[in-house]
Amino acid sequence: MINISDKTKCCGCTACANICPKDCITMKADDEGFLYPVVDENNCVKCGLCEKACPVIHKAERMSCNNEVYAIQLKDEATLKECASGGFYTALCKLAVEQGGIVWGAVYDKDFHVIHGSAETDEECKAFRGSKYVQSDMHNAYRLACEDLKAGRLVLFTGTPCQVDGIKALCPKECEEHLVCMDIVCHGVPSPRIWNDYKAYMERKYHGKIEKI
């Protein structure tokens, strides 16, 4: 059973909550706004799946390989202006949906909270463009992505490194060939509470509601 006594031992990836067969793990925000798992011990059957899925407890082995680095930039200047890192992710999304795949990544909801969402068309993939300034709330994204994989669909899954470890932990072995992962270079994520406080500050400053970020 997951028990967070030391917050440095949790990355908030939500894999434990998604894999729990009894839905007895809830992600709750602490005073700084970071999400941590809380277990309903009355309903927990102590199956141990949450611990098996945890990327902090089970760190991935370092692969021995020759690293190669490429610089990539879209030729479409109009699209490039809407992108944060040369537009490479937009190109990958386009390739995935052309093959009938589904893309999972960070998007804003209607209140500009950062969540993990999915897209199946070029138009829907536009929501993934641009930097997001906090780690996305996963909700049940891992479970839904795994359902896509079990249906035989290609899944392009993007997130922070710990989120990518989360989908790898939950992905059924027989579906691994359909899963393509892409993580960002992460130096640690800022507090969602700071992000929400900043949005509220901007709305007070300009006496209106945020319409676009």
C-alpha positions as CSV (number, residue, x, y, z in Angstrom):
1,M,0.0,0.0,0.0
2,I,1.3,3.5,-0.9
3,N,2.0,5.6,2.2
4,I,3.6,9.0,1.5
5,S,5.5,9.9,4.7
6,D,8.3,11.6,2.7
7,K,7.1,13.8,-0.1
8,T,10.5,13.7,-1.9
9,K,9.6,10.0,-2.5
10,C,6.5,10.9,-4.6
11,C,6.4,12.6,-8.0
12,G,2.6,12.9,-8.2
13,C,2.4,10.9,-11.4
14,T,-1.0,9.3,-10.4
15,A,-0.1,5.9,-11.6
16,C,-1.0,4.4,-8.2
17,A,-4.5,5.9,-8.3
18,N,-5.1,4.7,-11.9
19,I,-4.0,1.1,-11.3
20,C,-6.0,0.6,-8.0
21,P,-8.7,-2.0,-8.7
22,K,-10.8,-0.7,-5.8
23,D,-10.5,3.0,-6.7
24,C,-9.5,3.6,-3.1
25,I,-6.6,6.0,-3.9
26,T,-7.4,9.7,-4.3
27,M,-5.0,12.4,-5.4
28,K,-5.3,15.3,-3.0
29,A,-3.6,18.7,-3.0
30,D,-1.3,19.7,-0.1
31,D,-0.9,23.3,1.2
32,E,1.4,24.1,-1.8
33,G,-1.1,22.7,-4.4
34,F,0.9,19.5,-5.2
35,L,-1.1,16.3,-5.6
36,Y,-0.3,13.3,-3.5
37,P,-2.0,9.9,-3.1
38,V,-4.3,9.3,-0.1
39,V,-5.4,5.7,0.5
40,D,-8.8,4.7,1.9
41,E,-7.5,1.9,4.1
42,N,-11.0,0.6,4.8
43,N,-11.4,-0.4,1.1
44,C,-7.8,-1.3,0.4
45,V,-7.3,-5.0,-0.3
46,K,-3.5,-4.7,-0.1
47,C,-3.0,-6.1,-3.6
48,G,0.3,-4.2,-3.9
49,L,-0.4,-3.0,-7.5
50,C,0.1,0.6,-6.5
51,E,3.6,0.0,-5.3
52,K,4.4,-2.0,-8.4
53,A,3.3,0.9,-10.6
54,C,5.3,3.5,-8.7
55,P,8.2,4.9,-10.8
56,V,9.9,6.2,-7.7
57,I,9.9,2.8,-5.9
58,H,10.8,1.0,-9.1
59,K,13.2,3.2,-11.0
60,A,13.7,2.4,-14.6
61,E,17.1,0.8,-15.5
62,R,19.4,3.1,-17.4
63,M,19.8,1.9,-21.0
64,S,23.3,1.6,-22.5
65,C,23.1,3.3,-25.8
66,N,24.8,5.8,-28.0
67,N,22.9,9.1,-27.7
68,E,22.3,11.2,-30.7
69,V,21.0,14.7,-30.7
70,Y,19.0,16.3,-33.5
71,A,17.7,19.9,-34.0
72,I,14.4,19.9,-35.8
73,Q,12.2,22.8,-36.9
74,L,9.0,22.9,-38.9
75,K,9.1,24.5,-42.3
76,D,5.6,25.8,-41.9
77,E,6.3,29.3,-40.3
78,A,2.7,30.0,-39.4
79,T,2.4,26.7,-37.3
80,L,5.9,27.3,-36.0
81,K,4.8,30.6,-34.3
82,E,2.3,28.6,-32.3
83,C,4.8,26.1,-31.0
84,A,7.3,26.2,-28.2
85,S,10.1,23.9,-29.4
86,G,10.5,24.0,-33.1
87,G,7.2,22.3,-33.8
88,F,8.5,18.7,-33.6
89,Y,5.7,17.5,-31.4
90,T,3.1,18.9,-33.9
91,A,4.8,16.8,-36.6
92,L,4.7,13.7,-34.4
93,C,1.0,14.3,-33.6
94,K,0.2,14.6,-37.3
95,L,2.0,11.3,-38.1
96,A,0.2,9.5,-35.3
97,V,-3.4,10.6,-36.3
98,E,-2.6,9.9,-40.0
99,Q,-2.1,6.3,-38.9
100,G,-5.4,6.2,-37.0
101,G,-3.7,6.7,-33.6
102,I,-4.7,8.8,-30.6
103,V,-2.5,11.3,-28.9
104,W,-2.3,12.0,-25.1
105,G,-0.7,15.2,-23.7
106,A,-1.1,18.3,-21.6
107,V,-4.0,20.7,-22.4
108,Y,-5.9,23.5,-20.6
109,D,-9.4,22.8,-19.5
110,K,-12.1,25.6,-19.6
111,D,-10.7,27.1,-16.4
112,F,-7.1,26.9,-17.6
113,H,-6.2,24.1,-15.2
114,V,-3.6,21.9,-16.9
115,I,-4.9,18.4,-17.4
116,H,-4.0,15.4,-19.6
117,G,-6.3,15.1,-22.6
118,S,-6.5,13.2,-25.9
119,A,-6.8,14.1,-29.5
120,E,-7.6,12.2,-32.7
121,T,-7.4,14.9,-35.3
122,D,-5.0,17.6,-36.4
123,E,-7.4,20.3,-35.2
124,E,-7.7,18.7,-31.7
125,C,-3.9,18.3,-31.5
126,K,-3.5,22.1,-31.6
127,A,-4.4,22.2,-27.9
128,F,-1.1,20.5,-27.1
129,R,0.9,23.4,-28.6
130,G,2.7,25.8,-26.3
131,S,4.3,25.4,-22.9
132,K,2.3,24.5,-19.9
133,Y,3.6,25.7,-16.6
134,V,2.6,23.0,-14.2
135,Q,2.5,19.2,-14.3
136,S,-0.9,18.1,-15.7
137,D,-3.5,16.5,-13.6
138,M,-3.8,12.9,-14.9
139,H,-7.3,12.0,-13.6
140,N,-7.9,8.6,-15.3
141,A,-5.8,9.3,-18.4
142,Y,-3.6,6.2,-18.0
143,R,-6.6,3.9,-17.8
144,L,-8.2,5.5,-20.9
145,A,-4.9,5.3,-22.8
146,C,-4.6,1.6,-21.9
147,E,-8.1,1.0,-23.3
148,D,-7.0,2.6,-26.6
149,L,-3.9,0.3,-26.6
150,K,-6.0,-2.8,-25.8
151,A,-8.3,-1.8,-28.8
152,G,-5.2,-2.1,-31.0
153,R,-4.7,1.6,-31.6
154,L,-1.4,3.4,-31.8
155,V,-1.0,5.7,-28.8
156,L,1.5,8.7,-28.7
157,F,1.8,9.5,-25.0
158,T,3.6,12.7,-23.9
159,G,4.3,14.1,-20.5
160,T,6.9,14.6,-17.8
161,P,9.4,11.7,-17.3
162,C,7.5,10.4,-14.3
163,Q,4.2,10.5,-16.2
164,V,5.8,8.5,-19.1
165,D,7.0,6.0,-16.5
166,G,3.4,5.8,-15.2
167,I,1.9,4.8,-18.6
168,K,4.7,2.3,-19.1
169,A,3.9,0.7,-15.8
170,L,0.2,0.4,-16.6
171,C,0.6,-0.6,-20.3
172,P,-0.2,-4.3,-20.8
173,K,2.8,-6.2,-22.1
174,E,1.0,-7.4,-25.2
175,C,0.2,-3.8,-26.2
176,E,3.7,-2.3,-25.8
177,E,4.3,-2.3,-29.6
178,H,1.5,0.2,-30.0
179,L,2.8,2.7,-27.4
180,V,5.1,5.5,-28.4
181,C,6.3,7.7,-25.6
182,M,7.8,11.2,-25.6
183,D,8.8,13.0,-22.4
184,I,10.1,16.5,-21.9
185,V,13.3,17.6,-20.2
186,C,12.1,18.2,-16.7
187,H,13.9,20.1,-14.0
188,G,11.0,19.8,-11.5
189,V,7.5,21.2,-11.7
190,P,6.2,24.4,-10.1
191,S,3.3,24.4,-7.8
192,P,-0.2,24.3,-9.3
193,R,-1.3,26.6,-6.5
194,I,1.2,29.3,-7.7
195,W,-0.3,28.9,-11.2
196,N,-3.8,29.4,-9.9
197,D,-2.8,32.3,-7.8
198,Y,-1.2,34.0,-10.8
199,K,-4.3,33.5,-12.9
200,A,-6.4,35.1,-10.2
201,Y,-3.9,38.0,-9.9
202,M,-4.1,38.7,-13.6
203,E,-7.9,38.7,-13.6
204,R,-7.9,41.2,-10.7
205,K,-5.3,43.4,-12.3
206,Y,-7.2,43.6,-15.6
207,H,-10.7,43.4,-14.2
208,G,-11.8,40.5,-16.4
209,K,-11.8,36.8,-17.1
210,I,-8.9,35.1,-18.9
211,E,-9.9,34.1,-22.4
212,K,-6.7,32.7,-23.8
213,I,-3.2,31.8,-22.6
